[in-house]
Amino acid sequence: MTSTTISAPRRGRRVLAAVSALAASALLSGCAVFSPMATEIPYNPGDGVSVTVDAVEVRDIIVIGTEEGAEATISAYLVNNSDDDVTVTFQAEGASPATIEVPANAALQASPPGDAGLTIDSLPVAPGAIVPMQVQVDEGAPALVNSPTVSASVPLYTEFAPSEG
């Protein structure tokens, strides 16, 4: 049987390599401590904007119209997390308010072609611009959102165009 002994310089290199690898892994894994995971950053996954007013979540608010001054449709998804029926009012600057009833503990899509369509009588901006809008639940404090507007001629939004006549 033969035995081999490791010389002191070789042993020192192995220890140095192990310590270096351990230090590098600690430094590299520490980067994640200062970088939030992308899936934990809130964002609006749709084209519209979202707001929570009292116990009502209003998601993906977007205004669909043909031209400035014409009738326009508000599309939004509403979730009422309260035990009471509520009235949600959308008020765009220069337009009449649009209201919708949301039943207690219910969710609904407020846009055509469903029965719960919301329209404003006069789009205050041209499609493609941002329209400031207040969202209010019952008589509570309103929340201001800057909602995008899109043209009803965009194929994705054609079915949501305000009805003529």
C-alpha positions as CSV (number, residue, x, y, z in Angstrom):
1,M,0.0,0.0,0.0
2,T,1.3,3.4,-0.9
3,S,0.4,6.5,0.8
4,T,0.6,10.0,-0.6
5,T,1.0,13.1,1.4
6,I,-0.2,16.5,0.2
7,S,2.4,19.1,0.5
8,A,1.7,22.2,2.5
9,P,1.5,24.6,-0.5
10,R,-1.1,22.4,-2.2
11,R,-3.2,22.2,0.9
12,G,-3.1,26.0,1.2
13,R,-4.3,26.4,-2.4
14,R,-7.2,24.0,-1.8
15,V,-8.2,25.9,1.4
16,L,-7.9,29.2,-0.4
17,A,-10.0,28.0,-3.3
18,A,-12.7,26.7,-0.9
19,V,-12.8,29.9,1.0
20,S,-12.9,32.0,-2.2
21,A,-15.8,29.9,-3.6
22,L,-17.7,30.3,-0.3
23,A,-17.1,34.1,-0.2
24,A,-18.1,34.5,-3.9
25,S,-21.4,32.5,-3.4
26,A,-22.2,34.6,-0.3
27,L,-21.6,37.9,-2.2
28,L,-23.5,36.8,-5.3
29,S,-26.5,35.5,-3.4
30,G,-26.7,38.8,-1.4
31,C,-27.8,40.6,-4.6
32,A,-31.2,39.2,-4.2
33,V,-31.6,40.8,-0.8
34,F,-31.6,44.3,-2.4
35,S,-33.6,43.4,-5.6
36,P,-37.3,42.8,-5.2
37,M,-38.8,39.9,-7.1
38,A,-40.6,41.2,-10.2
39,T,-43.7,39.2,-9.3
40,E,-44.0,41.1,-6.0
41,I,-44.2,44.5,-7.7
42,P,-47.8,45.7,-8.1
43,Y,-48.8,46.7,-11.7
44,N,-51.9,47.0,-13.9
45,P,-51.9,43.9,-16.1
46,G,-54.5,45.5,-18.5
47,D,-54.7,48.6,-20.5
48,G,-56.6,50.6,-17.9
49,V,-55.8,51.8,-14.4
50,S,-57.0,50.6,-11.0
51,V,-58.2,52.1,-7.7
52,T,-59.7,50.9,-4.5
53,V,-62.3,53.2,-3.0
54,D,-63.6,52.2,0.4
55,A,-64.5,48.5,0.1
56,V,-64.8,48.5,-3.7
57,E,-62.0,47.5,-6.0
58,V,-62.3,49.2,-9.4
59,R,-59.9,47.5,-11.9
60,D,-58.8,48.2,-15.5
61,I,-60.7,51.5,-15.9
62,I,-60.4,52.6,-19.6
63,V,-62.5,55.0,-21.7
64,I,-63.4,54.0,-25.3
65,G,-64.6,56.7,-27.7
66,T,-64.6,57.9,-31.2
67,E,-63.7,61.6,-30.9
68,E,-63.5,64.4,-28.4
69,G,-66.9,65.7,-27.4
70,A,-68.7,62.5,-28.4
71,E,-70.3,59.9,-26.2
72,A,-67.8,57.4,-24.8
73,T,-67.9,54.1,-22.9
74,I,-66.3,53.4,-19.6
75,S,-65.0,49.9,-19.2
76,A,-64.1,48.6,-15.7
77,Y,-64.3,45.6,-13.5
78,L,-65.8,46.3,-10.1
79,V,-65.6,44.1,-6.9
80,N,-67.7,45.1,-4.0
81,N,-66.1,43.6,-0.8
82,S,-68.8,45.0,1.5
83,D,-72.0,43.5,2.9
84,D,-74.1,46.4,1.4
85,D,-75.1,47.2,-2.2
86,V,-73.2,50.3,-3.4
87,T,-73.5,52.9,-6.1
88,V,-70.2,53.7,-7.9
89,T,-70.0,57.0,-9.7
90,F,-67.5,57.9,-12.5
91,Q,-67.1,61.6,-13.1
92,A,-64.9,62.7,-16.0
93,E,-64.2,66.5,-16.1
94,G,-66.7,68.2,-18.4
95,A,-69.0,65.2,-18.7
96,S,-72.2,64.1,-16.9
97,P,-71.6,61.4,-14.1
98,A,-72.1,57.8,-14.9
99,T,-73.3,55.5,-12.2
100,I,-73.6,51.8,-11.7
101,E,-75.0,49.7,-8.9
102,V,-72.8,46.9,-7.5
103,P,-74.5,44.3,-5.3
104,A,-73.0,43.3,-1.9
105,N,-70.1,40.8,-2.1
106,A,-70.3,40.7,-5.9
107,A,-68.2,41.4,-8.9
108,L,-69.3,42.7,-12.3
109,Q,-67.8,43.8,-15.6
110,A,-69.1,47.3,-16.4
111,S,-68.8,47.5,-20.2
112,P,-70.8,46.5,-23.2
113,P,-71.9,44.2,-24.7
114,G,-73.2,43.3,-21.2
115,D,-76.2,44.9,-19.5
116,A,-74.1,46.9,-17.1
117,G,-72.7,49.4,-19.6
118,L,-71.4,52.8,-18.5
119,T,-71.4,55.8,-20.8
120,I,-70.4,59.4,-20.5
121,D,-72.1,62.0,-22.6
122,S,-69.0,63.9,-23.8
123,L,-65.5,62.6,-23.9
124,P,-63.4,65.6,-22.7
125,V,-60.2,64.6,-24.5
126,A,-59.3,62.9,-27.8
127,P,-58.8,59.2,-27.9
128,G,-55.2,58.4,-27.0
129,A,-55.1,61.0,-24.2
130,I,-55.5,60.7,-20.5
131,V,-58.7,61.8,-18.9
132,P,-58.8,62.7,-15.2
133,M,-61.8,61.0,-13.6
134,Q,-63.2,60.8,-10.1
135,V,-64.5,57.5,-8.8
136,Q,-66.8,57.7,-5.8
137,V,-68.6,55.0,-3.8
138,D,-72.0,56.1,-2.4
139,E,-71.4,59.4,-0.7
140,G,-67.8,58.7,0.3
141,A,-64.7,60.6,-0.6
142,P,-63.9,60.4,-4.3
143,A,-60.6,59.0,-5.7
144,L,-58.9,60.6,-8.7
145,V,-57.6,58.4,-11.4
146,N,-55.9,59.3,-14.7
147,S,-57.7,56.9,-17.1
148,P,-56.4,56.2,-20.6
149,T,-58.7,56.7,-23.5
150,V,-58.6,54.5,-26.6
151,S,-60.2,54.8,-30.0
152,A,-63.3,52.7,-30.7
153,S,-61.7,52.0,-34.1
154,V,-59.1,49.8,-32.6
155,P,-60.2,46.2,-33.4
156,L,-59.9,45.1,-29.8
157,Y,-62.3,47.8,-28.6
158,T,-64.8,48.0,-31.5
159,E,-67.4,46.0,-29.7
160,F,-67.2,48.5,-26.8
161,A,-67.9,51.6,-28.9
162,P,-70.8,53.7,-27.7
163,S,-74.0,52.9,-29.5
164,E,-75.0,55.4,-32.2
165,G,-78.4,57.0,-32.0
